[in-house]
């Protein structure tokens, strides 16, 4: 998903530009003001709660705002992402939005702020009040709204500046000129959006072969924790010596090993377009770890692929590999093979359910020739990338 927050003071033209953006990029429009009015007009339970608060001159609570946004998100599944107008308005709401998007395994890609001088804003709103016959938009009311914006909303800008996704855009000029400026920011941000792929499959499914080919095709950094650990073993490092004992038994190495190796790979590729993870995560705990690692980079898992083959096929392939120069030590021992298959069955397969709930998983038949499997994966990846961007 690609998610935008359009920021700016009252009168900056957010509503007009939002309509153009949602059409161009196929986004769902989320304006807390509009949604509240919809809920009230429909007479929904949330609408009635909000109406009661508004009629008493109060501000609608963040709890109600969150519920109406969640409802809106759940009813918009065929879009490329969301455009938030008028939310977040406070730092508290910025944290709320982080949590809401985290539940969707996504995040805010950019906060675009329409910058307009105060005298221009004043003129725009006074003119608008005349055209729309809005008696409540007096000079005093407008000045108060702008003051409220400065006091509560400006700190939100710093929140996103600290995250490195805040973009100021000149909001003065012709409508199409302003839209072009915004579009340029969005398209530049799209090119910087990481694509992070996880490839699952039982031992012998061909993850390594396919993963390297796909990572090369899509210019992603290939990260195989197994390969990295074997390299540590060859070097005779302290980590390698410790990992060797686990790997020879077919067991999962301690999570801190994987974290160190993945963090090192990420740091070595600051200009990466994304990462292709093979062999990680292998447990639910590791799935949370990967989410945390990517969240630190303001990113997330884009899509997950399950390369599915039968247990019998796994055993046949591992046995065949044991007779080649590419054999692993654990390919030769039948007990270790069984142990690895058991770990996959009981510890790794539940991770697939974790990703299924996030609706970003693709099942791929792993049987057949290397070329056939590659073709299937490529087709699904093209679809996944299209949905992600």
N, C-alpha and C positions, 0 to 999 in steps of 0.2 A: 504493500500500500504506500501511497504518497500523500502525506498530510501537510496542510498549510494552515497557519494562523495568520489572518489579516488584521493588522494592528493599526491604530491611529486614533486621533481625537475625534469627537463629534464633528460632523461636517467635512471629514477628510475624503468622503466618497467611497467608503468601504463597501456599501451595499451595491452600488453600481458596478464596481470592479469585480465584486464577488460573483455577480451574475455572469459576467463574461468568462471568468476563470473556471467556474463549474462546467460551463458548456465546452470550453476548449479542452479541458483535461479530464472530463467525465468524473467529477467529484460530487460527493453529497454535501449539500450546503447545511451547515449547522450554525444557526443564529439563535442564541438563547432567547432573545426578545421575540422573534418570530415563533419559535417553538412554544414559548409560554402562551402567546396569544392563540395559537392553534389548540393547545390543550384546554384553555379556558373556553374557547368557542365550542369545542366538542363536548364540554361538560365532563371531562374525565376526572378521575379521583385526584390526579396530580394537579390538573387545572383548577379544581375547586380549592385545593389547598393553597395554591399560588394566589388565586383571586382573593381569598380571605386575607392573606398577608398584605397584598397590594392595597385592598380597600381600607385597611387600617393604617396605611401610610408607611408600612415596613418594607424592608428589602427581602426578596425571596432568598431563602437559605441555600447554602451550597449543597445541602443534602437533596433538596428538590431539584436544583439545577442538574446535579449528577444523574438523578433518576431519569429526567427527561432527555438528557444527552444519550444515556445508555439505551433508552427506548428508541431514539432516532437512529443510533448506530445499528441496532439489531434489525431494523426494517430497511436498511440500505446495504444489501449484500452484493449487488451487481455493479459496483463502482470501483474506480481505481484508488479511491481514498476519500479524505474528508477535508473540507475547508471550514475552518472555525472563524466566525465573525462575531466579535463581542465577547469572546471567551478564549483565553483567560483574562480576567480584568484585575486580578490580584495575584500576588505571589502564591497564596494558598491555593488558588484555582490553578495556577501553573503546575503545582505539585499534583493536584487532583487529575489534571489532564495527562500527566506523565503516567499515573497509575491506570487510568482508563485505557490508554493506548498500549500499555504494557500487557494488559489482559488480552489484547488483540494481537500480541506478539509484533507490535509495530511501534513507531514513535513519531514525534513531530519532526518533519524534515526541514522546515524553515518558518521563521517568524518574519513576515514582511510588514514593515512599518511605513505607512504613507505620511510623509513629512510635509506639513502645510503651516505657514506662518499664522499666528493667532489673529491678525487683523483680517486675513483672507477667510479664516474659519468663521469669524464673527459675521462678515458680510454674507457669506454663503448661507449661514443658518437664518439670519434675519430675512434674507430674500426668500428662503424656503418656507419660512413661517408665513410670509405674505401670500405666496402661491397656494400653500396648503391650508391657509386660514387657521393657523395654529396659534391661538391666543396665549397659550401657556409658554410659547417660545419668546419671552420678552428678553430684553438686554440683560437684566439681572439674572434671569434663569440660565441663559446661555453662558454668562460669565461663571456662574456657579458650577455648571456642568464641566466647563473647561478646567476649573480649579480642582474639581473632584478627580478629573482625569490625571492631572499633574500629580496629585497627592497619592493616588492609589494605583494607577496603572503604569506610570513611568517606571517604578521599580521592577515591573514585569520585564521591561526591556532589558534591564541589567541581567536578569535571570537567564535570558536567552543569549545575551552577549557572552556571558560566561560559558555557555555551552557551544558557542561558535556558530550559531545558526540564525543570528539576527541580521536582517538586511534592511537598511533604510533606503526608501525610494522617494524621489521628488514627486509629491502629489499635486503639483501645480502645473497647469497646461491643459491642452485638449484631451478629451476622454481617451482617444485612441493612442495618443502619445504616452499617457500615463500607463495604459494597459500594456503597451510595448515594453516599457521599462520593467513592469512587474513580470511579464512573460519571460524576459531575458533572465531575470533572477531565478525564476522557477526552472527554466530549461538548463541553466548552468548548475543548479542544485541537483537536478535529475542526473546529470552526467557524473556527479560526485557521489551519488547514492550507491552504497556498497550492496553487492549481491552476495549473500552468504548461503552456501549450499551444504547440506548434510546428506551423505550417502550411507544408507544402512544396508545390511544384508548379512546372512549367516557366513561363517567361515567357508571360503571356497567359492563365494558368489561372484568373484571377479571385481570386487570394489576397487582394488588397487589399479588394475589395468584400465578400467573404465574411468576411474577418478582422474588419473593422470591425463588421459586423452581429453576429457571434458574440461578440466582446468586449463589446459593449453588452448583449447578452442575458444573459450570465453575469457581468456586472459585473467584467470583467477589464481591466487596463490594456493597451491596444493599443500594441505597439512594432514599428514598421516602420523598419528601419535605412535603407531607401531614402528614405522620406519625411523622416526626420530629416536625412539627408545633403542632400536637395534644399533643405530649410529653411536649412541651413548655407550652401549655395551662394547662395541668395537674399539672405542677410544679408551675403554677401561676406566671411565669416570666413576665417581662415587655413586651417582644416580644409576649409571649403567650396571654396576655390580649388584646394586639392590634390586633393580628391575629384572635382572636376569633370572633370579630365583622365582619370581612370580610368573614370568613368561614361559619358563621351561615347564611349569606345572599347568599352564593354560589359564592361569588366574589373571584377574584385572589388577594392574599395578595401582599403588596409592594415588589418589586424586591429585595430591600436591605435585606429583611428577608431571602429570599431564598439563596442569595449570602453568608451571614454569616453562615447559616446552612450547606451549601455544602462545603464551605472552611474548616469549622471545621471538617467535616467528612473526607475530603481528608487529612488534617493534622494528624488526628487520625490513619490513615492507610498508613504510609510511605512505607510499603513493599507490597502494594496492587498490584495485577496483572491487575487490571482495575476496572471500576465502572459500575454499572447497575442503570441507572436513570429512575425512575418511577414517572410520574406526573410533570416532568420538562424536557425541556422547554414547557410552555403552550402558549407562545406568540412569535412573531418574535423577539422582544427585548430580551426575555429570551434565544432564540437560539443564539443570538450574545453574550450574557453574558456567556453562557456555553462554547462557542468557546474560549472566553477570559480566562475563568477559566482554561480550559485544556491547552491552549496555554502557560500559565505561567509555566506549568509543561512539556513543550515540547511534548505535546500530542494533541489528537483531538478526535472527535467522530468517532468511527470505523464503526458503523452500526446503523440503525434506523429501528424499527419494528412497523408497524401499525396494531394493533389488531382490526379488523373491525367487528362491529355488527350494526344492524339497530337501529334506534331511539326507535322503539317499543320494541325491545329486551332489550335495556338499561332500559326503564321504568319498564318492567316486572322484571328484575333482581334487580333493586333498591327497588322495592316494596317488593320483596321476602326477601331481606336482612333486610328491616325495621322490619321484624317479627322475627329476630334472635338476639342472644346476641351480634353479631358483627355489629349491626346496628349503623349508624352514625346519629347524630342529624339532619343533612340535608337530610337524606333518608325519613323522615316522612312528611316533608312539600312539597306539590305538587308544590307550586310556586318556591321553592328553586331548586327543581329538574329541572323544566323548565328553570330556570335561568342558571343552570350549563350546561345544554344541549345547550343553546343558546351561551354561552361563548365558548364552545367547537366548535360549528359550525362556529362562526364568528371570533374567535381569535386563536384557536388552529389548526384547519384544514389548514389554510394558512401556518403554520410552516411545514406541510408535503411537500408542494410545494417547500419550501426552501431547504429541504433535497433531494427532487427528482432531483433538479438541480445539486446536488452534486453526484447523482447516487449511493447513499449508503443506499437506503431505500428498505425494503422488506414488501410486503403486506401479511397479514396472516388472514385467516378466523377465527373469534373468536367464531363462533357458535359451538354447540355440547358439548360433555362431557369435563370435566376438563382434562382428560387423552388425548382425541383427540386433543384438542387445544395445550396441552403441546408437543405432538408428532410433530405437524406441526411447532411449534416454534423452537423446537430442531433441526429439519431438516434444517430449514432456517438459524439458528444460525451456524450450522456446515458449511454450505456453505459460510456464511458471514465471518466466522473466517478464512476459507481457503483462501478466496479472499483477506482478510486483511493481512495475513501473507505470 
